[in-house]
Amino acid sequence: MHSSSMVLAETGRRTAPPVERWSPPLDSEGLARIASLLRQVKPLEGIVDDVGDVLGEQDPGESEFGEIAERLRGDLLRLVAIANAAGNGDGDAEVCRLLQRARTLRSEALPDDSRQALGQLGRMAGLVNDLLERLVETNIVKEVA
């Protein structure tokens, strides 16, 4: 007779096999590292602010173009990562189209001509805005003020 069957026959109860003691997947250093990384993540409201810096009432100063372009590239990268993690990059046709535009526009260098550079910043900000709106519409992210 099998040993667990024997226990059942003798006592009328089945005994569970011994359970290994649980240990957390990360030690305190690993948790501290992840907490630090999470604190560095820009909130979605910050992405909206970046869009507003370009598409707002007043054009940004030419001296800010490079910094704003880098922030918008980072915003696009983050939104692409969110869409891909949610699997939305494979399903929703509009998200797929926006993701393709994001990959293309992120890789383009900022033109030297200030009017052309401002135009590119406007396209990037518009794309960030469109992608964020579509991610809200598809319930990937919650609405951002």
C-alpha positions, 0 to 999 in steps of 0.5 A: 500500500502507498504510504499516503494511503496507509496514513489515510487508512490508519487515521482517516486523514491524509497528510500533506507533503512537507512545504518548503519555507518561502523566501522572497524573490529579492533581498533588501538590496534588490528591493531598494534598487527597484524602488529607486528605479520606480522613483525615477520613472516620469509620471504620465502627467510629465509626458502631457507637460512635455507635449504642452511645452511644444504645442502650447500657446508659446513656442519653446525657445530655440535653446530648449529644442535639444532638451525637449527633443530628448524628452519627447524621444524618451516619452515615445520610448516609454509609450511604445514600451507600455503598448508592447507590454500590454500586447496592444502593439500586435492587436489594435491597428491604430496603435500599430500605425502610431508605434511605427511612426514613433520608431521612425520619428524617434530615430530622426535627428533634429534639423539645424534649421530652427523652423524645421526643428520646431516642425519636427518637435511639433510632429513628435509632440503630436505623436506622443499626444495621439499615442497616449490618447489611443492608449487611454481609449484602449484602456491600456493606461488610465486617463491623464489630466 
